[in-house]
Amino acid sequence: MMKSYHFSCPKCNNNHSFYRYGKDPDGYQKYLCRNCHHQFAPERPRAEGANCRRNYPSCPVCGKASFLHHDYEHYSNYRCCDKRCNHSFFAWKSTAISSPSLSQLFGKHDFKRMRYPVQLIITALSMFYLGKNSFRNISLILRTAFNVKVSHTTISNWCTNFAPLFDDMRIRLMPLLDLNSDEWHADETVVKIAGVKHYIWFVVDSETRFVIGFHLSPHRDSPQAVSVLHEAQKHGKPAAIVSDRYSAYKVPVKSLFDGVKHIRVESFKDDISNNLIECFNKQFKAWYKTKQGFSSYASANNLISMFVFFFNFIRPHSALDGMTPAQVAGLKLSKKQKREFLLVA
């Protein structure tokens, strides 16, 4: 007669064929299933939440469950449980993704209590961000051309403190753009803040020349690349991301843009190069050189965010037939709306 037990194997549900298999470290009787050879201790109290399924992401290819393959400091490597799929993918830990520097702007959100008219302020900002004028030169031009006396210190405050206002405009305009293009280009460049090297990470769309995101950081590693790519991810998805051979882009691109081809440019002789964003870096450095460095991280972050806004929405590009990157990306506004969004003086 086959012996029956009051428990069953948790793996194959066998309830009649077991071996006694010693005891576990806490003294509970262990059994070995004769069908699947699974070892278990049925009398051992179950820990709270032990039966809950682990919160691992599903496989992005087949949608089935995954298991943790490797766990690193900033990210985890998962693999699909289906052996036929066997897809390996990465997921960044939430604690490793810091907010981009764009979220740390300070200053004014409106033009209230300003002594000078809005048109004059927009004109001064345009001369600073679209050209290579210093604050003193802008003050001289305003005094000569408009007969308005404005100190260079006041103009400096305008160029720094209105960053949150223009960022609010950017947030309202971004949903109107289509940035799902063939390629995004990613790169970083060096600036000096109070004599210390910092790195600016940029992501630029190849078709529209639109700067999708930037991040200012004192470090040059993968978590910083994740910050800028995670912010850019909110605005679209390209078919490919082009970067240089720097290893910091490798895992962030795989984890945030699964299924997107990552093209790592090896030399200038390649068919696909990173010249587009290098050209943008050249324009940025030409503007940055006249500033002779930045005095603080906060002011540098504000100034760079304003430069990016003017580059995207106000500055016409000869390579785009005299249109702005935002217009090429599908932005269509009436004259009244342009004045509302401060795109014209």
Wavefront OBJ file of the C-alpha trace (Angstrom):
o trace
v 0.000 0.000 0.000
v 1.377 3.395 -1.004
v 2.018 5.663 1.942
v 0.241 9.018 1.907
v 1.576 12.193 3.460
v -0.221 15.253 4.771
v 1.957 17.507 2.617
v 3.038 17.634 -1.008
v 6.112 18.670 -2.927
v 5.957 22.443 -3.586
v 7.539 21.907 -6.989
v 5.726 18.936 -8.589
v 2.778 18.422 -6.163
v 3.811 14.820 -5.420
v 2.102 13.679 -2.174
v 3.160 10.060 -1.727
v 6.798 9.401 -2.652
v 9.505 10.968 -0.445
v 12.744 10.192 1.330
v 13.597 11.557 4.725
v 16.615 13.757 4.075
v 17.997 14.798 7.425
v 17.245 18.091 9.114
v 17.834 21.712 8.235
v 20.045 24.024 10.373
v 17.047 24.907 12.563
v 16.185 21.274 13.295
v 13.164 20.835 11.005
v 12.763 17.531 9.157
v 13.715 17.708 5.484
v 12.311 15.540 2.707
v 13.556 14.688 -0.774
v 10.953 14.274 -3.483
v 11.527 11.023 -5.392
v 9.976 12.476 -8.548
v 11.776 15.802 -8.997
v 14.483 15.488 -6.297
v 13.433 18.756 -4.701
v 14.461 19.236 -1.061
v 12.135 20.989 1.379
v 11.121 21.171 5.044
v 7.302 21.282 5.217
v 7.128 21.963 8.954
v 9.398 24.979 8.796
v 7.447 28.240 9.353
v 7.243 30.290 6.186
v 8.754 33.753 6.369
v 6.364 36.615 5.750
v 6.197 37.323 2.042
v 8.069 34.133 1.153
v 5.343 33.037 -1.252
v 5.250 36.414 -2.972
v 6.701 36.595 -6.420
v 9.871 38.604 -6.713
v 9.349 41.958 -8.334
v 11.624 41.335 -11.294
v 10.848 42.989 -14.636
v 9.355 40.908 -17.419
v 11.390 40.047 -20.476
v 10.989 42.901 -23.011
v 11.198 40.419 -25.910
v 8.743 37.650 -25.001
v 7.055 39.107 -21.910
v 7.830 36.120 -19.690
v 9.379 36.143 -16.234
v 13.057 36.838 -15.658
v 15.648 36.066 -13.023
v 18.519 38.087 -11.595
v 21.667 37.154 -13.483
v 24.138 39.660 -11.995
v 23.682 42.442 -9.464
v 25.991 45.456 -9.732
v 26.318 48.663 -7.759
v 24.174 50.861 -9.991
v 22.247 48.392 -12.148
v 21.076 44.779 -12.367
v 21.413 42.304 -15.202
v 18.350 40.088 -15.754
v 17.875 37.104 -18.028
v 14.687 35.607 -19.419
v 13.537 32.378 -17.745
v 12.569 30.925 -21.108
v 15.618 29.066 -22.395
v 14.506 29.493 -25.987
v 14.421 33.261 -25.566
v 17.341 33.634 -23.130
v 17.299 37.410 -23.593
v 19.626 39.385 -21.326
v 18.716 42.948 -20.359
v 19.713 45.615 -17.846
v 17.709 47.700 -15.386
v 19.096 50.630 -13.444
v 18.378 50.885 -9.747
v 16.184 53.830 -8.835
v 18.726 55.035 -6.283
v 21.366 55.324 -9.016
v 19.316 57.625 -11.268
v 19.828 61.176 -10.093
v 17.733 64.043 -11.356
v 19.319 66.029 -14.202
v 20.798 69.425 -13.498
v 17.913 70.977 -15.441
v 15.707 70.341 -12.398
v 17.938 72.498 -10.176
v 17.277 75.900 -11.739
v 16.737 78.945 -9.556
v 15.333 82.402 -10.205
v 12.147 84.069 -11.416
v 9.113 82.492 -13.071
v 7.637 85.766 -14.365
v 8.449 89.378 -15.264
v 6.634 90.934 -12.331
v 8.159 93.955 -10.587
v 10.673 94.563 -13.367
v 11.794 98.128 -13.955
v 12.370 97.720 -17.696
v 9.880 96.570 -20.367
v 9.768 92.916 -21.382
v 10.774 93.681 -24.990
v 14.008 95.285 -23.811
v 14.822 92.320 -21.574
v 14.194 89.821 -24.398
v 16.401 91.904 -26.700
v 19.232 91.874 -24.174
v 18.879 88.125 -23.652
v 18.922 87.513 -27.403
v 22.111 89.536 -27.813
v 23.766 87.506 -25.069
v 22.662 83.995 -26.040
v 22.570 84.320 -29.827
v 25.830 86.213 -30.142
v 29.142 86.575 -28.378
v 28.460 89.850 -26.621
v 29.591 90.521 -23.089
v 27.345 92.163 -20.523
v 29.204 95.457 -20.896
v 28.852 95.377 -24.693
v 25.116 94.754 -24.409
v 24.820 97.637 -21.968
v 26.660 99.869 -24.442
v 24.456 98.761 -27.366
v 21.250 99.408 -25.428
v 22.457 102.842 -24.451
v 23.552 103.718 -27.996
v 20.715 102.170 -30.015
v 17.757 102.502 -27.630
v 18.906 105.376 -25.405
v 18.257 103.186 -22.352
v 20.803 103.073 -19.574
v 21.093 99.583 -18.084
v 24.060 98.492 -16.012
v 25.988 95.369 -16.979
v 25.191 93.895 -13.546
v 21.471 94.143 -14.246
v 21.911 92.412 -17.595
v 23.923 89.682 -15.883
v 21.068 89.129 -13.444
v 18.579 88.928 -16.324
v 20.633 86.302 -18.133
v 20.833 84.152 -15.011
v 17.623 84.618 -13.063
v 15.074 84.073 -15.853
v 16.106 80.450 -16.465
v 13.071 78.962 -14.611
v 10.712 81.149 -16.660
v 12.080 79.875 -19.964
v 12.181 76.322 -18.648
v 8.453 76.602 -17.934
v 8.000 77.611 -21.579
v 10.066 74.615 -22.677
v 7.921 72.222 -20.642
v 4.780 73.582 -22.284
v 6.240 73.362 -25.798
v 7.877 69.923 -25.651
v 4.610 67.929 -26.090
v 4.112 69.723 -29.429
v 7.346 68.307 -30.877
v 8.048 65.035 -32.662
v 11.530 63.803 -31.754
v 11.160 60.147 -32.788
v 13.884 60.194 -35.408
v 16.447 57.807 -36.840
v 19.380 58.839 -34.675
v 20.157 60.637 -31.459
v 23.724 61.710 -30.782
v 25.205 61.756 -27.281
v 28.444 63.325 -26.151
v 30.034 65.209 -23.270
v 32.338 68.214 -23.131
v 34.358 69.998 -20.462
v 33.715 73.391 -18.872
v 35.358 75.052 -15.913
v 33.420 76.286 -12.912
v 35.488 78.334 -10.473
v 38.582 76.761 -12.008
v 37.360 73.167 -11.520
v 36.554 70.848 -14.422
v 32.916 69.889 -14.904
v 31.251 67.897 -17.666
v 28.182 68.731 -19.731
v 26.330 65.795 -21.263
v 24.242 66.567 -24.354
v 21.754 64.545 -26.410
v 20.986 65.979 -29.870
v 18.492 64.812 -32.489
v 20.131 64.250 -35.873
v 17.186 65.297 -38.058
v 16.119 68.469 -36.266
v 19.371 69.499 -34.486
v 17.214 69.785 -31.366
v 19.049 69.501 -28.039
v 16.816 66.988 -26.266
v 18.574 67.104 -22.918
v 21.657 68.173 -21.036
v 23.192 67.436 -17.658
v 25.948 69.332 -15.848
v 28.019 67.205 -13.492
v 31.393 67.221 -11.732
v 31.780 63.519 -12.597
v 32.190 61.582 -15.827
v 30.720 58.109 -15.348
v 27.729 55.928 -16.191
v 25.272 57.348 -13.602
v 25.668 60.776 -15.204
v 24.981 59.313 -18.644
v 21.872 57.669 -17.207
v 20.627 61.020 -15.890
v 20.717 62.735 -19.279
v 19.426 59.717 -21.230
v 16.632 59.111 -18.727
v 15.496 62.715 -19.195
v 15.736 62.442 -22.992
v 13.751 59.200 -22.921
v 10.634 61.141 -21.904
v 10.538 62.983 -25.238
v 10.768 60.153 -27.751
v 12.601 57.067 -28.904
v 15.105 56.923 -31.765
v 16.011 54.010 -33.979
v 19.665 54.323 -32.945
v 21.846 56.233 -30.505
v 25.276 57.334 -31.695
v 28.101 57.965 -29.242
v 31.855 57.710 -29.064
v 33.716 54.711 -27.666
v 33.418 55.883 -24.079
v 32.182 52.917 -22.030
v 29.873 55.023 -19.819
v 27.187 54.997 -22.538
v 27.082 51.247 -23.074
v 24.926 50.003 -20.181
v 22.690 53.124 -19.924
v 21.668 52.803 -23.572
v 20.955 49.076 -23.172
v 18.935 49.541 -20.001
v 16.903 52.621 -20.952
v 16.457 52.036 -24.699
v 15.975 48.307 -25.062
v 15.758 47.394 -28.719
v 17.465 50.611 -29.846
v 20.693 50.128 -31.754
v 23.758 51.631 -30.091
v 26.341 52.808 -32.621
v 29.747 53.430 -31.081
v 31.868 55.444 -33.479
v 35.393 54.112 -33.734
v 37.002 56.602 -36.105
v 36.235 59.513 -38.389
v 36.389 57.122 -41.356
v 33.165 55.367 -40.317
v 30.042 55.849 -42.415
v 28.193 57.101 -39.327
v 30.073 59.646 -37.252
v 29.400 61.834 -34.248
v 30.266 65.013 -36.138
v 26.803 66.493 -35.670
v 27.073 66.817 -31.916
v 30.739 67.751 -32.182
v 29.604 70.660 -34.353
v 27.127 71.647 -31.652
v 29.891 71.436 -29.046
v 31.933 73.798 -31.195
v 29.103 76.347 -31.220
v 28.646 75.974 -27.487
v 32.357 76.398 -26.825
v 32.456 79.523 -29.013
v 29.738 81.026 -26.806
v 31.313 79.684 -23.622
v 34.784 81.030 -24.429
v 33.603 84.632 -24.165
v 32.428 83.911 -20.599
v 35.929 82.849 -19.481
v 34.461 80.119 -17.302
v 31.603 80.143 -14.822
v 31.693 81.408 -11.261
v 29.401 78.823 -9.642
v 27.574 75.596 -10.442
v 24.117 77.148 -9.988
v 24.771 80.098 -12.299
v 26.449 77.844 -14.881
v 23.448 75.529 -14.865
v 21.074 78.462 -15.395
v 23.151 79.986 -18.181
v 23.504 76.687 -20.046
v 19.774 75.966 -19.809
v 19.036 79.395 -21.285
v 21.569 78.837 -24.067
v 19.908 75.519 -24.943
v 16.451 77.141 -24.985
v 17.569 79.911 -27.345
v 19.383 77.351 -29.514
v 16.282 75.157 -29.797
v 13.445 77.643 -30.080
v 14.777 81.039 -31.179
v 18.011 80.725 -33.136
v 17.521 80.043 -36.888
v 19.934 77.557 -38.477
v 21.289 77.813 -41.990
v 21.468 74.007 -42.225
v 17.714 73.902 -41.537
v 16.786 76.437 -44.245
v 16.606 79.274 -41.767
v 14.252 77.492 -39.376
v 14.744 76.712 -35.714
v 15.156 73.099 -34.527
v 11.756 73.336 -32.844
v 10.090 74.327 -36.123
v 11.701 71.388 -37.917
v 10.426 69.133 -35.118
v 6.868 70.230 -35.875
v 6.321 73.351 -33.767
v 3.804 75.663 -35.441
v 2.784 78.798 -33.565
v 0.956 81.950 -34.546
v 2.479 85.382 -33.966
v 0.351 85.798 -30.869
v 1.505 82.452 -29.483
v 5.135 83.310 -30.211
v 4.793 86.465 -28.147
v 3.101 84.462 -25.408
v 5.990 81.987 -25.300
v 8.571 84.821 -25.498
v 9.951 83.549 -28.805
v 9.942 87.089 -30.223
v 10.714 90.402 -28.557
l 1 2 3 4 5 6 7 8 9 10 11 12 13 14 15 16 17 18 19 20 21 22 23 24 25 26 27 28 29 30 31 32 33 34 35 36 37 38 39 40 41 42 43 44 45 46 47 48 49 50 51 52 53 54 55 56 57 58 59 60 61 62 63 64 65 66 67 68 69 70 71 72 73 74 75 76 77 78 79 80 81 82 83 84 85 86 87 88 89 90 91 92 93 94 95 96 97 98 99 100 101 102 103 104 105 106 107 108 109 110 111 112 113 114 115 116 117 118 119 120 121 122 123 124 125 126 127 128 129 130 131 132 133 134 135 136 137 138 139 140 141 142 143 144 145 146 147 148 149 150 151 152 153 154 155 156 157 158 159 160 161 162 163 164 165 166 167 168 169 170 171 172 173 174 175 176 177 178 179 180 181 182 183 184 185 186 187 188 189 190 191 192 193 194 195 196 197 198 199 200 201 202 203 204 205 206 207 208 209 210 211 212 213 214 215 216 217 218 219 220 221 222 223 224 225 226 227 228 229 230 231 232 233 234 235 236 237 238 239 240 241 242 243 244 245 246 247 248 249 250 251 252 253 254 255 256 257 258 259 260 261 262 263 264 265 266 267 268 269 270 271 272 273 274 275 276 277 278 279 280 281 282 283 284 285 286 287 288 289 290 291 292 293 294 295 296 297 298 299 300 301 302 303 304 305 306 307 308 309 310 311 312 313 314 315 316 317 318 319 320 321 322 323 324 325 326 327 328 329 330 331 332 333 334 335 336 337 338 339 340 341 342 343 344 345
